[in-house]
Amino acid sequence: MIETIEGLFQKDQFDAKDRNALESFLDQLDEGTVRAAERVEGQWKVNTWVKKGILAGFRMGVLADRSIDENFRFFDKDTFPLKSFQLSSGVRIVPGGSAVRRGSYVAEGVTCMPPMYINVGAYVDEGTMVDSHALVGSCAQIGKRVHLSAAAQIGGVLEPVGALPVIIEDEVLVGGNCGVYEGTIVRRGAVLAAGVILTRGTPVYDLTRETVLRGDDENPLEIPEGAVVVPGTRPVSSAYGKTQGLSLYTPMIVKYRDQKTEKSVQLEERLR
Ligand SMILES: CC(C)(COP(=O)(O)OP(=O)(O)OC[C@H]1O[C@@H](n2cnc3c(N)ncnc32)[C@H](O)[C@@H]1OP(=O)(O)O)[C@@H](O)C(=O)NCCC(=O)NCCS
């Protein structure tokens, strides 16, 4: 499979055999048997060939009419229709305005509140809640029993093919209106308070361990296990900025998950 996909990535013209190969690759993404990134001995590794397969799928696709009727008009590449769910998939998709693209994996017990969007290559594991207006971007990897709160944006990372997608590990709470981008890794059980934005270039001040976490050209930003991150500010370093009394947005780790946090994050379990 890897060789076939690597071959497709090099091609400009595609035939029926290529299309079949792409379809079986997308089937495997749908089933979760291949993933854009995987955890190997605690380290997340990108599967470059998987991202290449998705990109080849965009090149291979031609614009198709996906309209529901003459009012609800949709047009997209014919290689990426919506994912086909059955009742037996065990996924709750509450009616109204959500879409899940083919080539994404959505495990049993996931709840999708409208409107939300799950893009190609994404992996959403068991028991996760994707709340209204949440985005699971292309290739994002979301663990078990994660809560993606209303309007949480998990950025997609398709290119460059070697770049790690955004990773949210098991039992993380991503608060309302958060944004997690550029391959950031949020380790198991961390809590992002409402409104936290994380990118590769965002320094995160750890007030407990008295250190500053950052990503760089080679490594993404990584939020440690159980960290409780809240949005804050710090004075700007420029002299002019100081005279103007300016501050920059700065997320901070105020503590590591404790009993008080457990209470705060016990959300609508009874609704599940
Ligand atoms: C982070 C959160 C879970 C609170 O966790 P907690 O462990 O109970 O935190 P605590 O109340 O013990 O606060 C610890 C410190 O962080 C500060 N803090 C807590 N939440 C904060 C927030 N959202 N923004 C800024 N500071 C915050 C507290 O003031 C406290 O600092 P202090 O001791 O200097 O006053 C909660 O604030 C939060 O954001 N929940 C998610 C809400 C949400 O998005 N729900 C979506 C439902 S769809």
The ligand as a Tripos MOL2 file, in Angstrom:
@<TRIPOS>MOLECULE
LIG
   48    50     1     0     0
SMALL
NO_CHARGES

@<TRIPOS>ATOM
      1 C1         -9.5030   25.7140   33.4500 C.3       1 LIG1
      2 C2        -10.8000   25.4270   34.1880 C.3       1 LIG1
      3 C3        -11.2180   23.9790   33.9250 C.3       1 LIG1
      4 C4        -10.6040   25.6450   35.6930 C.3       1 LIG1
      5 O1         -9.7380   24.6630   36.2300 O.3       1 LIG1
      6 P1         -9.5200   24.6070   37.8140 P.3       1 LIG1
      7 O2         -8.5470   23.5070   38.0690 O.co2     1 LIG1
      8 O3        -10.8260   24.5300   38.5050 O.co2     1 LIG1
      9 O4         -8.8400   26.0210   38.0780 O.3       1 LIG1
     10 P2         -8.8660   26.8910   39.4140 P.3       1 LIG1
     11 O5        -10.1990   27.5070   39.6050 O.co2     1 LIG1
     12 O6         -8.2930   26.1020   40.5500 O.co2     1 LIG1
     13 O7         -7.8680   28.0530   39.0090 O.3       1 LIG1
     14 C5         -6.4490   27.9630   39.0500 C.3       1 LIG1
     15 C6         -5.9040   29.3260   38.6970 C.3       1 LIG1
     16 O8         -6.1850   29.6230   37.3140 O.3       1 LIG1
     17 C7         -7.0080   30.7870   37.2090 C.3       1 LIG1
     18 N1         -8.0210   30.4740   36.1650 N.ar      1 LIG1
     19 C8         -8.8870   29.4340   36.1550 C.ar      1 LIG1
     20 N2         -9.5980   29.4470   35.0290 N.ar      1 LIG1
     21 C9         -9.1860   30.5050   34.3170 C.ar      1 LIG1
     22 C10        -9.5580   31.0310   33.0780 C.ar      1 LIG1
     23 N3        -10.4870   30.4270   32.3330 N.pl3     1 LIG1
     24 N4         -8.9210   32.1390   32.6340 N.ar      1 LIG1
     25 C11        -7.9570   32.7340   33.3810 C.ar      1 LIG1
     26 N5         -7.5700   32.2580   34.5780 N.ar      1 LIG1
     27 C12        -8.1800   31.1690   35.0500 C.ar      1 LIG1
     28 C13        -7.6360   30.9430   38.5670 C.3       1 LIG1
     29 O9         -7.9640   32.2900   38.8330 O.3       1 LIG1
     30 C14        -6.5430   30.4650   39.4830 C.3       1 LIG1
     31 O10        -5.5220   31.4160   39.6090 O.3       1 LIG1
     32 P3         -5.3250   32.2250   41.0080 P.3       1 LIG1
     33 O11        -5.1670   31.1700   42.0360 O.co2     1 LIG1
     34 O12        -4.1180   33.0330   40.7450 O.co2     1 LIG1
     35 O13        -6.5820   33.0080   41.1560 O.co2     1 LIG1
     36 C15       -11.9300   26.3860   33.7490 C.3       1 LIG1
     37 O14       -11.5500   27.7570   34.0030 O.3       1 LIG1
     38 C16       -12.2950   26.2890   32.2850 C.2       1 LIG1
     39 O15       -11.8170   27.0210   31.4490 O.2       1 LIG1
     40 N6        -13.1990   25.3320   31.9690 N.am      1 LIG1
     41 C17       -13.6300   25.1090   30.6170 C.3       1 LIG1
     42 C18       -14.9010   25.8880   30.3610 C.3       1 LIG1
     43 C19       -15.4030   25.5750   29.0010 C.2       1 LIG1
     44 O16       -14.8130   25.9490   28.0110 O.2       1 LIG1
     45 N7        -16.4950   24.8470   28.9360 N.am      1 LIG1
     46 C20       -16.9820   24.4730   27.6580 C.3       1 LIG1
     47 C21       -18.2550   23.7540   27.7440 C.3       1 LIG1
     48 S1        -18.8930   23.5310   26.0960 S.3       1 LIG1
@<TRIPOS>BOND
     1     1     2 1
     2     2     3 1
     3     2     4 1
     4     2    36 1
     5     4     5 1
     6     5     6 1
     7     6     7 2
     8     6     8 1
     9     6     9 1
    10     9    10 1
    11    10    11 2
    12    10    12 1
    13    10    13 1
    14    13    14 1
    15    14    15 1
    16    15    16 1
    17    15    30 1
    18    16    17 1
    19    17    18 1
    20    17    28 1
    21    18    19 ar
    22    18    27 ar
    23    19    20 ar
    24    20    21 ar
    25    21    22 ar
    26    21    27 ar
    27    22    23 1
    28    22    24 ar
    29    24    25 ar
    30    25    26 ar
    31    26    27 ar
    32    28    29 1
    33    28    30 1
    34    30    31 1
    35    31    32 1
    36    32    33 2
    37    32    34 1
    38    32    35 1
    39    36    37 1
    40    36    38 1
    41    38    39 2
    42    38    40 1
    43    40    41 1
    44    41    42 1
    45    42    43 1
    46    43    44 2
    47    43    45 1
    48    45    46 1
    49    46    47 1
    50    47    48 1
@<TRIPOS>SUBSTRUCTURE
     1 LIG1         1 GROUP 0 **** ****
